[in-house]
């Protein structure tokens, strides 16, 4: 079911050890849910889901390296590279546990 309202939270851009990390978040209560876009894509891919999901979870949408407001990084565009990047994002945001 698609929400009738898009939620477009402003991106936060941080300087990580790998370059610019861009993300947005909605909701503060419940489990932490990380949404990762495909290629190509960006955090905007999830704007129609955020209003619904943020009612029961802290939802973080991430721009992967080179997309949206995130800069390219030294991580390769492989599963291992993307996992390392997401690990950097979680460490930067001080998140110990999340569903991806």
Secondary structure, DSSP 8 states (H G I E B T S, - for coil): ---SS------EEEEETTEEEEEEEE--SSEEEEEE--SS--GGGGHHHHHHHTTTEEEEEEE-TTSTT----SS-SSHHHHHHHHHHHHHHTT----B-
